Amino acid sequence: MSFFSPEKVNALIPVLAPLLDELWAKRRELAIKLLEQDPELRKAGGRAGAPAAERRGETRRSIELKAEVVRIIGRIESYGCVMKDIDLGLLDFPALRNGVPVFLCWKAGETTVAHWHGTDETFRNRKSL
């Protein structure tokens, strides 16, 4: 396992932030597709009689979107970080602090990594660097 320095994390933020934006967009599209496929909502919206081919296309698109979400998470984690919370855009980066393994903790929207927490702790326990 490789460890990150704050400088290395900060250098990755411009790469990871757009991937998080893409992840959120795909997840939003997936949520809409899944709602559109809900039988109760289709009945209410008059789509109960939608052609079978159209319903299959929606299902196929949902499967594709799920795969895209997983692929983007994989791309994010391929940089060596761990996706902790999709909603917050929360990423943890393995690091050493005084020789002890910790996580550098970055949340989407933050301009730099400025927090850390122990490997057995969570976002709520993060401390300033």
RADA-V191968 format. One record per run of one state. SS is the DSSP state (h for helix, s for strand, l for the rest). FROM is the first residue (numbers start at 0). TO is the last residue. If there is no record, write none. Layout:
BEGIN
SS|FROM|TO, SS|FROM|TO
END
This chain:
BEGIN
l|0|4, h|5|36, l|37|37, h|38|43, l|44|50, h|51|76, l|77|79, s|80|84, l|85|88, s|89|96, l|97|98, s|99|106, l|107|113, s|114|117, l|118|121, h|122|124, l|125|125, s|126|127, l|128|128
END
